[in-house]
Amino acid sequence: MKYSSPIAILLCLIGTLAAAAERSILFTTGFEADSGYDTGFELGGQNGWESEGSGGHGILDDGFGTGGQQAYVGFFPPLDTSETFTTVWQPIGYDPVAQNTPIVIMTTDFLVRDSTEGGRDDFRWTVYNQDVQFLFTLALDNSTLGVCYALNDGNEIQPTTWSFENEVIYSLTIVMDFENNLWSAYLNATEVVTDQPISTNATKRTLGDIGAGWLVLDADNPGNNFMLFDNFTITAMERPSAAPQVTLLSRNGNESQIRVQGTPGLTYSLEYSGDLNGWTSLGSWLTPTGILDVTDTVSDGIMFYRAREAPEPAQTE
């Protein structure tokens, strides 16, 4: 998702020169027990989550091996052998353009666990509008380990040049610009889908839900593979100004926490100066969500920072 090149904005640590783009969290959860998620029940029916299909879905304790609870879809074969798709979703029901927050960002951590018996299947993140009409999907093909996508143009699913690995935790970010009809997707801040249309036709561009799905590729031989996911958040935001905004979050001695807020999908360089004449870079980062938090331990109490768009990322968000 590309925009015009931002002009560098200077921040004196006394204050910020401009306000950052407004953001609203439409939904967020970590699937923890203290939020009412129970490992003894399916995910559908808990805390507003809905489901379709008779395949497996629920809550697993420490599925990532890092503590806490995660949601999952897959593993248990569909009770109805004629079904091939099982999906879970949290209803959102939001019109981003009408609310003047045309940028919507979904983030989640996920892991695909491979089959130990049966076949290998697809796992998908699918976006529908408020009229329950299909917009697009991002697919993880566990038979090839390929990252794919499909649009609402009636064509077959399209492969990308990217792949994933089983048993690896990935951070997934999907950035949607409903006003300009574009979406992009990132795995661990690597752009795997770039500037595809949210809708290829007259289908209304609103956000009904983003569902996690399991597509059984061979109905007679479903695998017991499944997708775990956690830290699921959907955020809506105003369109950022062309220039990134820089904010001092905290300062402890010579260590400063700096936040750069700009356009999702761009790469920003954070620089510091003591006299506004010479500038030194702390590094550059690709920022799928448009927010970059940097800990500065090297500038030794420098009074001024600035951020600007950089051509290539040296690090990731």
KOLROLO-284296 format. One record per residue: x, y, z of N, C-alpha, C, O in turn. Coordinates in steps of 0.2 Angstrom, whole numbers, padded with zeros to 4 digits, always signed. Each point is the difference from the previous one (the first is absolute). Example, Ala and Ser with C-alpha at 12.3 -4.5 7.8 and 13.67 -1.06 7.14 Angstrom:
<recs>
+0066-0028+0039-0004+0006+0000+0004+0006+0000+0005-0001+0003/-0007+0006-0007+0004+0006+0001-0004+0005+0003+0003+0006+0001/
</recs>
This chain:
<recs>
+0004-0006+0000-0004+0006+0000+0004+0006+0000+0004+0002+0005/-0003+0002-0010+0005+0005-0001-0004+0007-0001-0005+0000-0003/+0009+0005+0006-0003+0007+0000+0006+0004-0002+0006-0002-0001/-0007+0009+0000+0005+0004-0002+0005+0001+0006-0001-0002+0006/+0008+0003-0008+0005+0000+0005-0001+0005+0005-0001+0006-0001/+0002-0008+0008-0001+0005+0005+0006+0005+0001+0005-0002-0002/-0007+0008+0004+0005+0005+0002+0002-0002+0007-0004-0001+0004/+0011+0002-0003+0002-0001+0007-0003+0005+0005+0000+0006-0001/-0002-0009+0007-0002+0004+0005+0004+0000+0006+0003-0005+0002/-0001+0011+0001+0005+0001+0005-0004+0000+0007-0005+0003+0001/+0008-0007+0004-0003+0000+0007+0005+0003+0004+0005-0003+0001/-0007+0008+0003+0004+0002+0006-0003-0003+0006-0006-0001+0000/+0010-0002+0004-0002-0004+0005-0005+0004+0005-0002-0003+0005/+0002+0009-0006-0005+0004+0004-0007-0001-0002-0005+0000+0004/+0004-0002-0010-0007-0002-0002+0000-0002-0007+0005+0000-0004/-0011-0002+0001-0001-0002-0007-0003+0005-0004-0004+0004+0003/+0006-0003-0009-0002+0005-0004-0007-0001-0003-0004+0005-0002/+0002-0011+0001-0007-0002-0003-0003-0006+0003+0004-0004+0003/-0010+0003-0003-0004-0005+0003+0001-0006-0005+0000+0001-0006/+0000-0007+0009+0000-0006-0004-0007-0002-0002-0005+0003+0002/+0004-0007-0007-0006-0002-0003-0004-0004+0005+0002-0004+0004/-0009+0006-0004-0004-0004+0005-0001-0007-0001-0001-0002-0006/+0001-0002+0011-0001-0007-0001-0005-0003+0005-0001+0003+0006/-0003-0008-0008-0005-0003+0004+0001-0007+0000+0000-0003-0006/+0000+0000+0012+0000-0008+0000-0007-0002-0001-0004+0001+0004/+0002-0005-0010-0006-0003-0001-0001-0006+0004-0006-0002+0002/+0011-0002-0001+0000-0006+0004+0007-0002+0001+0004+0000-0004/-0003-0003+0010+0006-0003+0002-0001-0005+0005-0004+0000+0005/+0008-0006-0005+0000-0005+0005+0007-0004+0000+0003-0001-0005/-0002-0001+0011+0006-0005+0000-0003-0007+0002+0005-0005+0002/-0011+0004-0002-0003-0007+0001+0001-0003+0007+0001-0006+0001/+0000+0011+0004+0002-0003+0007-0006-0001+0004-0005+0002-0001/+0007-0007+0006-0006-0002+0005-0003+0006+0003-0006+0000+0001/+0010+0005+0001-0003+0006+0004-0004+0004-0004-0003+0005+0002/+0003-0006-0009-0005+0003-0004-0006-0004-0002-0004+0002-0004/+0004-0008+0007-0006-0004-0001+0000-0005-0005-0005-0003-0002/+0012+0001+0000+0001-0005-0005+0001-0007+0003+0004+0000+0005/-0008-0005-0006+0001-0006+0003+0002-0006-0005-0003-0001-0005/+0008-0002+0007+0003-0006-0004-0005-0006-0001+0002-0004-0004/-0007+0004+0008-0005-0005+0000-0005+0000-0005-0004-0004-0001/+0004+0010-0003-0005+0001-0004+0002+0002-0007+0006+0002-0001/-0010-0002-0004+0002+0002-0007+0001+0008+0000-0003+0003+0005/+0007+0000-0009+0000+0007+0000-0006+0003-0002-0002+0005+0003/-0002-0007-0008-0006+0002-0002-0005+0000+0006-0001-0005+0003/-0002+0011-0002-0004+0000+0006+0003+0003+0006-0004+0002+0005/+0011-0001-0005+0003+0003+0006+0001+0008-0002+0003+0001-0005/-0005+0003+0009+0002+0007+0000-0002+0003-0007+0004+0004-0003/-0009-0006+0000-0003+0003-0006+0003-0003-0006-0002+0002-0006/+0006-0007+0006+0003-0003-0006-0005-0005-0003-0004-0003+0004/+0003+0003-0010-0004-0004-0004+0003-0005-0004+0006+0001-0001/-0009-0006-0001+0003-0006-0004-0004-0002-0005-0007+0000+0000/+0010-0004-0006-0004-0003-0005+0004-0006-0002+0006+0000+0000/-0010-0006-0001+0004-0006-0001+0001-0004+0006+0000+0002+0006/+0001-0009-0007+0000-0004+0006+0007-0003+0001+0001-0005+0004/+0004+0008-0007+0007-0002+0002+0002+0003+0007-0004+0004+0003/+0010-0005-0001+0002+0002+0006+0002+0007+0001+0002+0003-0005/-0003+0000+0011+0002+0007+0002-0001+0000+0007-0005-0003+0003/+0009+0007+0000+0000+0001+0008+0005+0004+0003+0003+0004-0004/-0001-0005+0010+0005+0003+0004+0005-0005+0002-0002-0005+0003/+0008+0006-0004+0006-0005+0003+0004+0004+0005+0002+0006-0001/+0000-0010+0006+0004+0003+0005+0008-0001-0002+0002-0005-0002/+0001+0011+0001+0008+0000-0001+0001-0004-0007+0005-0004+0000/-0009+0006-0005+0001-0003-0006+0006+0002-0004+0003-0003-0004/+0000+0009+0006+0006+0003-0003+0006-0002+0004+0005+0001-0003/-0006-0004+0009+0006-0002+0004+0003+0006+0003+0006+0000+0003/-0010+0006-0003+0003+0006+0004-0005+0002+0005+0001+0005+0003/-0006-0009-0001-0004+0002+0005-0007+0002-0002+0000+0002-0006/-0005-0001+0010-0006+0003-0002-0004-0005-0004+0001-0006-0001/-0007+0009-0002-0005-0004-0004+0000+0003-0007+0001+0006-0001/-0002-0011-0004-0001+0002-0006-0006-0003-0003-0003-0005+0002/+0000+0008-0007-0006-0003-0004+0003-0004-0005+0006+0000-0003/-0010-0005+0000+0002-0004-0006-0006-0001-0004-0006+0000+0002/+0007-0002-0008-0004-0003-0005+0003-0006-0004+0006+0001-0002/-0010-0006+0002+0003-0006-0003+0000-0006+0005-0003+0000+0005/+0007-0005-0007+0002-0006+0004-0006-0005+0000+0002-0005-0003/-0008+0006+0006-0005-0004+0000-0003+0000-0007-0003+0005-0003/+0002-0011-0001-0003+0000-0006-0008+0002+0000-0003-0001+0006/+0001+0004-0011-0008+0002+0000-0004-0006+0002+0001-0006-0003/-0006+0007+0007-0005-0005+0001-0004-0002-0006-0002-0006-0001/+0001+0011-0003-0004-0001-0006+0005-0001-0006+0004+0005-0001/-0003-0011-0001+0005-0001-0005+0000+0003-0007+0004+0000-0004/-0010+0003+0003-0001+0004-0006+0003+0007+0001+0000+0004-0005/+0001-0002+0011+0003+0007+0001+0008+0000-0001+0003-0005+0001/-0001+0010-0004+0007+0001-0001+0003+0007+0003+0006+0000+0001/-0011+0004+0002+0003+0006+0003-0003+0001+0007-0006+0000+0001/+0010+0002+0003-0002+0002+0007+0003+0007+0001+0006+0001-0001/-0010+0004+0004+0003+0006+0001-0003+0003+0007-0005-0002+0002/+0009+0007+0001-0002+0003+0006+0002+0007-0001+0004+0002-0003/-0009+0003+0006+0001+0007-0001-0003+0004+0005-0005-0003+0004/+0007+0009-0003-0003+0004+0005-0003+0006-0004+0003+0003-0004/-0010-0002+0004-0003+0005-0003+0002+0007+0001+0001+0001+0006/+0001+0003-0011+0002+0006+0001-0005+0006-0002-0002+0004+0004/-0001-0005-0010-0005+0004-0003+0002+0008+0000-0003+0004+0004/+0007-0003-0008+0003+0007+0000+0001+0003-0007+0002-0004-0004/-0003+0010+0003+0000+0004-0006+0006+0005+0001-0001+0005+0002/+0007-0007-0004+0006+0004+0001+0000+0007-0003+0002+0005+0003/-0005-0005-0010+0000+0006-0003-0005+0005+0003+0002+0006+0001/-0008-0009+0001-0005+0005+0003+0002+0002+0007-0002+0006+0002/+0007-0010+0001+0002+0003+0007+0006+0004-0001+0003+0002+0005/-0001-0001-0011+0006+0004-0001+0007-0003+0003+0004+0003+0002/-0004-0010-0002+0006-0003+0002+0001-0006-0005-0001-0006+0001/+0003+0008-0007+0000-0004-0006+0005-0006+0000+0000-0005-0003/+0005+0006+0008+0005-0005+0000-0001-0005+0006-0001+0002+0006/+0000-0008-0008-0001-0005+0005+0006-0005+0000+0002-0003-0005/+0000+0001+0011+0006-0004+0001-0002-0006+0004-0002+0001+0006/+0003-0007-0008-0001-0006+0004+0007-0003+0001+0004-0001-0004/-0003+0000+0011+0007-0004+0002-0002-0006+0004-0005+0000+0004/+0009-0005-0005-0001-0006+0004+0007-0004+0000+0004+0001-0005/-0003-0005+0010+0006-0005-0001-0003-0007-0001-0006-0002+0002/+0009-0002-0007-0003-0006-0001+0006-0005-0001+0006+0001-0001/-0008-0008+0001+0004-0005-0001-0004-0006-0003-0005-0001+0002/+0008-0002-0007-0003-0006-0003+0003-0006+0002+0006-0001-0001/-0010-0004+0004+0003-0006+0002-0002-0005-0005-0006-0001-0002/+0011-0003+0000-0001-0005-0006-0004-0006+0002-0001-0001+0006/-0001-0002-0011-0004-0006+0002+0005-0006+0002+0005-0001-0003/-0008-0003+0007+0004-0006+0002-0004-0006-0003+0003-0006+0000/-0009+0007-0003-0004-0005-0004-0004+0004-0004-0002+0005+0001/-0001-0009-0007-0004+0003-0004+0004+0005-0005+0006+0000+0000/-0010+0004-0004+0003+0005-0005+0003+0006+0003+0000+0001+0007/+0002+0004-0011+0002+0007+0002-0005+0004-0003-0002+0000-0006/+0000+0006+0009-0006+0004-0002+0002+0007+0000+0006+0002+0001/-0011+0002-0003+0001+0008+0000-0002+0003+0006-0005-0002+0004/+0008+0007-0002-0002+0005+0006-0001+0007-0003+0005+0002-0003/-0010+0001+0005-0001+0006-0004-0003+0006+0005-0003-0001+0005/+0005+0007-0007-0003+0006+0003-0004+0004-0005+0003+0002-0005/-0010-0002+0006-0004+0002-0005-0004+0006+0002-0003+0000+0006/+0002+0005-0010-0003+0006+0002-0007+0001-0004+0000-0001-0006/-0005+0002+0010-0007+0001-0003-0003+0007+0002+0003+0003+0005/-0007-0001-0009-0003+0007+0001-0006-0001+0005-0002-0005+0002/-0001+0011-0001-0006+0000+0005-0006-0004-0003-0005-0002+0004/+0005+0001-0010-0006-0004-0003+0002-0007-0001-0003-0004-0004/+0009+0002+0007+0002-0007+0000+0002-0002-0007-0001-0006-0002/+0004+0010-0002+0002-0001-0006+0008-0001+0000+0003+0004+0003/+0000-0008-0007+0007-0002+0000+0004+0006-0003-0002+0002-0005/+0007+0000+0008+0005+0005-0003+0006-0003-0002+0002+0000-0006/+0002-0003+0011+0006-0003-0002+0003-0005+0005-0003+0001+0006/+0007-0005-0007+0003-0005+0005+0008+0000-0001+0002+0000-0006/+0001-0001+0012+0007-0002+0000+0000-0007+0002-0002-0002+0005/+0006-0002-0009+0000-0008+0001+0007-0002+0002+0005+0002-0003/-0005-0007+0007+0006-0003+0002-0001-0008-0002-0004-0003+0003/+0007+0001-0008-0001-0007-0003+0005-0004+0003+0006+0000-0001/-0008-0004+0006+0004-0005+0004+0003-0006-0005+0004-0003+0003/-0007+0002-0009+0002-0005-0004+0007+0002-0004+0004-0004-0001/-0004+0011+0000+0006+0002-0003+0004+0005+0004+0006+0002-0002/-0009+0000+0008+0003+0005+0004+0001+0007-0004+0004+0004+0002/-0009-0003-0007+0000+0006-0003-0005+0005+0002-0005-0002+0003/+0007+0009-0003-0005+0005+0002-0003+0002-0007+0003+0002-0005/-0010-0002+0006-0004+0002-0006-0006+0005+0001+0000+0002+0006/-0003+0000-0011-0006+0004+0002-0005+0000-0006+0001-0003-0005/-0007+0005+0007-0006+0000-0005-0004+0006+0001-0001+0003+0005/-0001+0000-0011-0004+0006+0000-0007-0002-0002-0002-0006-0001/-0003+0011+0001-0007-0002-0002-0001+0001-0007-0006+0002-0002/+0011-0004-0002-0001+0000-0007-0002-0006-0004+0000-0001-0006/-0001-0004+0010-0002-0007-0002+0006-0004-0003-0001-0006-0002/+0007+0008+0003+0006-0003-0003+0002-0005+0006-0001+0001+0005/+0006-0006-0007+0003-0004+0004+0004+0003+0005+0002+0006-0001/+0000-0009+0007+0004+0003+0004+0007+0001-0003+0003-0004-0004/+0000+0009+0006+0007+0002-0003+0006-0001+0005-0001+0002+0005/+0006-0005-0008+0006-0001+0005+0004+0006+0000+0000+0004-0005/+0004-0003+0010+0005+0005+0001+0006-0003-0001+0001-0006+0000/+0005+0009+0001+0006-0003+0000+0003-0001+0007+0006-0002+0001/-0011+0002+0004+0002+0000+0007-0002-0007+0003-0005-0003-0003/+0008+0001+0008-0002-0007+0003+0000+0001+0008+0003+0005+0002/-0005-0010+0001+0000+0000+0007+0003-0007+0003+0000-0004-0004/+0001+0004+0010+0002-0007+0003-0005-0002+0005-0002+0004+0004/+0002-0010-0003-0004-0003+0006+0003+0001+0006+0007+0001+0000/-0010+0000+0006+0002+0000+0006+0004+0007+0002+0004+0000+0004/-0005+0005-0009+0003+0006+0001-0005+0005+0002-0005+0001-0004/+0006+0003+0009-0005+0006+0001+0002+0006-0004+0005+0002+0000/-0010+0000-0004+0000+0006-0004-0004+0005+0002-0006-0001+0003/+0008+0007-0004-0005+0006+0001-0003+0002-0007+0004+0001-0004/-0010-0001+0004-0004+0002-0006-0003+0006+0000-0003+0002+0005/+0004+0003-0010-0003+0006+0000-0003+0001-0007+0003-0001-0005/-0010+0003+0005-0004+0001-0006-0002+0007+0001-0003+0002+0004/+0006+0003-0009-0002+0007+0000-0005+0001-0006+0001-0002-0005/-0007+0005+0007-0005+0001-0005-0002+0007-0001-0001+0004+0006/+0002-0001-0011-0002+0007-0002-0007+0000-0004+0000-0001-0006/-0005+0001+0010-0007+0000-0003-0002+0005-0004-0004-0001-0005/+0007+0007+0006-0001+0006-0005+0003-0001-0007-0003+0001-0005/+0009-0003+0005+0004-0001-0006-0001-0007-0003+0003-0002-0005/-0006-0003+0009-0002-0006-0003+0007-0004+0000+0001-0004-0006/+0003+0004+0011+0006-0004+0000+0002-0004+0006-0002+0003+0005/+0005-0009-0005+0002-0003+0006+0007-0003-0002+0002-0002-0005/+0002+0001+0011+0006-0003+0000+0001-0004+0006-0004+0001+0005/+0008-0006-0006+0001-0005+0006+0008-0001+0001+0004+0000-0004/-0003-0001+0011+0007+0000+0002+0001-0006+0005-0005-0001+0004/+0010-0003-0005+0002-0005+0005+0007+0002+0003+0005+0001-0004/-0006+0000+0010+0006+0002+0004+0003+0007-0004+0006+0000+0000/-0010+0004-0002+0002+0006-0003+0003+0000-0007+0002+0004-0003/-0003-0011+0000+0002-0001-0007-0006+0001-0004-0005-0004+0002/+0004+0008-0007-0006+0001-0004+0000-0006-0004+0004-0001-0005/-0010-0003+0005-0001-0006-0004-0005+0001-0005-0001-0003-0005/-0004+0008+0006-0005+0002-0005+0000+0008+0000+0000+0003+0005/+0000+0000-0011+0001+0007-0001-0005+0003-0004-0001-0002-0005/-0003+0007+0008-0005+0004-0003-0005-0004-0005+0000+0002-0006/-0003-0007+0009-0005-0003-0004-0007+0003+0002-0001+0003+0005/-0004-0003-0010-0006+0003+0002-0004-0004+0005-0001-0006+0000/-0002+0010+0004-0005-0003+0005-0006-0003-0003-0002-0005+0002/+0000+0009-0007-0006-0003-0004+0002+0002-0007+0002+0005-0002/-0003-0010-0003+0001+0001-0007-0006+0002-0004+0000+0001-0006/-0006-0001+0010-0006+0002-0003-0004+0005+0004+0003+0003+0004/-0010-0003-0005-0004+0005+0004-0002-0003+0007-0004+0004+0003/+0007-0009-0001-0001-0002+0007+0001+0005+0005+0006+0003+0000/-0010-0001+0005+0001+0005+0004+0006-0001+0005+0001-0005+0002/+0003+0010-0002+0006+0000+0004-0001+0002+0007+0001+0006+0002/-0003-0011+0002-0001+0002+0007+0003-0007+0004+0002-0004-0003/-0001+0005+0009+0003-0006+0004-0006-0003+0004-0002+0002+0005/+0001-0008-0007-0005-0004+0004+0004-0005+0005-0002+0001+0006/+0007-0004-0008+0004-0004+0005+0006-0003-0004+0001+0001-0006/+0004-0003+0010+0006-0003-0003+0001-0007+0003+0001-0001+0006/-0003-0004-0009+0000-0007+0002+0006-0004+0000+0004+0000-0005/-0003-0005+0009+0006-0005+0000-0004-0006-0002-0004-0003+0003/+0007+0000-0009-0003-0006-0003+0004-0006-0001+0006+0001-0001/-0009-0007+0001+0004-0006-0002-0004-0003-0006-0006-0001+0000/+0010+0000-0006-0003-0002-0006+0003-0007-0001+0006-0001-0001/-0010-0004+0002+0002-0007-0001+0001-0002-0008-0005+0001-0004/+0011-0002+0002+0001-0001-0007-0002-0007-0003-0002+0000-0006/+0001-0005+0010-0002-0006-0002-0005-0003+0006+0001-0002+0005/-0008+0003-0007-0005-0001+0004+0000-0008+0003-0002-0001+0006/+0005-0003-0010+0001-0007+0002+0006-0001+0005+0000-0006+0003/+0004+0011-0003+0006-0001+0004+0002+0006+0003+0006+0003-0001/-0010+0000+0006+0002+0006+0003+0006-0001+0005+0001-0005+0003/+0004+0010-0003+0005-0001+0005-0002+0002+0007-0005+0003+0001/+0010-0004+0003-0001+0002+0007+0004+0006+0001+0002+0002+0006/+0000+0002-0011+0004+0006+0000-0005+0005+0003-0006+0000-0001/+0009+0006+0004-0004+0005+0002+0004+0006+0001+0006+0000+0000/-0010+0006+0000+0003+0007+0001-0001+0002+0007-0006+0001+0001/+0011+0001+0003-0001+0004+0006+0001+0007-0001+0004+0002-0005/-0008+0002+0008+0001+0008+0000-0001+0003+0006-0004-0002+0004/+0007+0008-0003+0000+0003+0006+0001+0008-0001+0001+0002-0005/-0002+0002+0010+0001+0007+0000-0004+0003-0006+0003+0003-0004/-0009-0004+0003-0004+0002-0006-0003+0007+0001-0004+0001+0005/+0006+0003-0009-0002+0007+0001-0002+0003-0007+0003-0001-0005/-0009+0005+0005-0002+0004-0006+0000+0007+0002-0004+0002+0005/+0007+0002-0009+0001+0007+0002-0002+0004-0006+0002-0001-0006/-0006+0007+0007-0002+0004-0005+0003+0007+0001+0001+0002+0006/+0002+0001-0011+0003+0007+0001-0001+0005-0006-0002-0002-0005/+0003+0008+0007-0001+0005-0005+0006-0001-0005+0005-0003+0002/-0006+0006-0008+0006+0000-0004+0005+0005+0002-0001+0006+0002/+0008-0009-0001+0005+0004+0003+0002+0006-0005-0001-0001-0006/+0003+0006+0009+0003+0005-0004+0006-0002-0004+0003-0006+0002/+0000+0009-0007+0005-0002-0003+0007-0001+0004+0004-0004-0001/-0004+0008+0006+0006+0001+0004-0001-0005+0006-0005+0001+0003/+0010-0005-0001+0000-0004+0006+0000+0005+0006+0003+0005+0000/-0006-0007+0006+0000+0004+0006+0005-0004+0005+0000-0006+0000/+0003+0010+0004+0005-0003+0005-0002+0002+0007-0001+0006+0001/+0001-0011+0003-0002+0002+0007+0005-0003+0005+0002-0006-0001/+0000+0009+0006+0004-0002+0006-0005-0004+0005-0004+0003+0003/+0005-0009-0003-0005-0004+0005+0003+0000+0007-0004+0001+0005/+0010-0002-0004+0003+0001+0007+0008+0001-0001+0003-0001-0005/+0000+0003+0011+0007+0001+0000+0002-0002+0007-0002+0002+0005/+0008-0006-0005+0003-0002+0006+0007+0000+0000+0003-0004-0003/+0000+0010+0005+0007+0001+0000+0001+0002-0008-0003+0004-0003/+0008-0008+0000+0002+0001-0007-0004-0005-0004+0001+0000-0006/-0006-0003+0008-0004-0005-0004-0007+0003-0001-0003+0002+0004/+0001-0001-0011-0006+0003-0002-0004-0005-0004+0003-0004-0004/-0010+0004+0006-0004-0004-0004-0004+0005-0005-0003+0004+0002/+0004-0006-0009-0002+0005-0005-0005-0004-0004+0001-0006-0002/-0007+0009+0000-0005-0003-0004-0001+0004-0007+0000+0006+0001/+0001-0009-0006-0001+0003-0007-0007-0003-0002-0001-0006+0000/-0004+0011-0002-0006-0003-0003-0001+0003-0007+0000+0006+0000/-0001-0010-0005+0000+0002-0006-0005-0004-0004-0005-0002+0002/+0007+0001-0009-0005-0004-0004+0002-0007+0000+0006-0002-0001/-0011-0002+0002+0001-0008+0000+0003-0002-0007-0002+0002-0005/+0007-0006+0006+0004-0003-0006+0006+0004-0002+0003-0003-0005/-0002+0009+0008+0006+0003-0002+0006-0001+0005-0001-0003+0005/+0007+0004-0008+0006+0000+0004+0002+0006+0003+0001+0005-0004/+0001-0004+0010+0002+0006+0003+0007+0000+0003+0002-0005+0003/+0002+0010-0003+0006+0001+0003-0001+0005+0006-0003+0005-0001/+0006-0007+0007+0000+0005+0005+0007+0002+0001+0004-0003+0001/-0004+0010+0000+0007+0003+0000+0000+0005+0006-0006+0002+0002/+0012-0001+0001+0000+0005+0005+0006+0005-0001+0004-0001-0004/-0005+0007+0007+0005+0005+0000+0000+0004+0006-0005+0001+0004/+0011+0002-0003+0001+0005+0006-0001+0007-0001-0001+0004+0004/+0002-0002-0011+0000+0007-0002-0004+0001-0006+0000+0006-0002/-0004-0010+0000-0004+0000-0006+0004+0001-0007-0003+0001-0005/+0009-0002+0006+0004+0001-0006+0002-0007-0003-0002-0002-0006/+0006-0002+0010+0002-0007-0002-0005-0005+0003-0002+0001+0005/+0000-0006-0009-0005-0005+0002+0003-0007-0001+0004-0001-0005/-0005-0003+0010+0003-0007+0000-0006-0005+0001-0005+0001+0004/+0005-0006-0008-0006-0005-0001+0001-0005+0006+0006-0003+0001/-0012+0002+0002+0000-0006+0005-0002-0007-0004+0001-0005+0003/-0003+0006-0009-0002-0006-0004-0006+0001-0004-0003+0006+0001/+0001-0010-0005-0006+0000-0004-0004-0006+0001+0003-0006+0001/-0010+0006-0001-0004-0005+0001-0006+0000-0004-0003+0005-0002/+0001-0011-0001-0006-0001-0003-0006+0000+0005+0001-0004+0005/-0006+0008-0006-0006+0000+0005-0006-0002-0003-0004+0005-0002/+0002-0011+0002-0007-0002-0003-0006+0003+0003-0004+0002-0003/+0005+0000+0010-0006+0003+0003+0000+0007+0000-0004+0004+0002/+0010-0001-0004+0001+0007+0000+0003+0003+0007+0001+0006+0000/+0000-0010+0005+0002+0002+0006+0007-0004+0001+0001-0006+0000/+0004+0010+0002+0007-0002+0002+0002+0002+0006+0000+0006+0001/+0002-0010+0004+0002+0002+0007+0008-0002+0000+0002-0006-0002/+0002+0011+0004+0007-0001+0000+0003+0002+0006-0002+0005+0003/+0006-0009+0000+0004+0001+0006+0007+0003-0002+0004-0003-0003/-0003+0010+0005+0006+0003-0002+0005+0000+0007-0002+0003+0005/+0007-0007-0006+0005+0000+0005+0007+0002-0002+0005+0000+0004/-0005+0003-0010+0007+0002-0003+0001+0008-0001+0005+0002+0000/-0011+0002+0001+0001+0007-0002+0002+0004+0006+0001+0006-0001/-0001-0009+0007+0003+0004+0006-0004+0006+0001+0003+0005+0001/-0009-0005+0000-0004+0005+0002-0001+0006-0006-0001+0005+0002/+0001-0007-0008-0001+0005-0005-0007+0003+0000-0004-0004+0002/+0004+0010-0004-0006+0004+0001-0005-0001-0006-0006+0002+0001/+0008-0004-0006-0004+0001-0006+0000-0007-0004+0005-0003-0001/-0012+0001-0001+0000-0006-0005-0004+0002-0006-0004+0005+0000/+0004-0009-0005-0004+0001-0006-0001-0007-0003+0004-0004+0001/-0009+0003-0005-0002-0006-0003-0001+0002-0008-0003+0005-0001/+0005-0009-0003-0001+0001-0007-0001-0007-0004+0003-0005+0003/-0006+0005-0008-0001-0006-0004+0007-0002-0003+0004+0004-0002/-0002-0010+0003+0006-0003-0002-0001-0005-0006-0006-0003-0001/+0010+0002-0004-0001-0004-0006+0000-0007+0002-0004-0004-0003/+0008+0001+0007+0001-0007+0002+0000-0001+0007+0004+0004+0004/-0007-0009-0001+0000-0002+0007+0006-0003+0002+0003-0005-0003/+0000+0007+0008+0006-0003+0003-0002-0005+0006+0003-0005+0001/-0009+0006+0002-0003-0004+0005-0007+0000-0001-0003+0003-0005/-0001-0007+0009-0007+0000+0000-0003+0002+0006+0003+0000+0005/-0009+0002-0006-0004+0002+0006+0000-0004+0006-0003+0001+0005/
</recs>
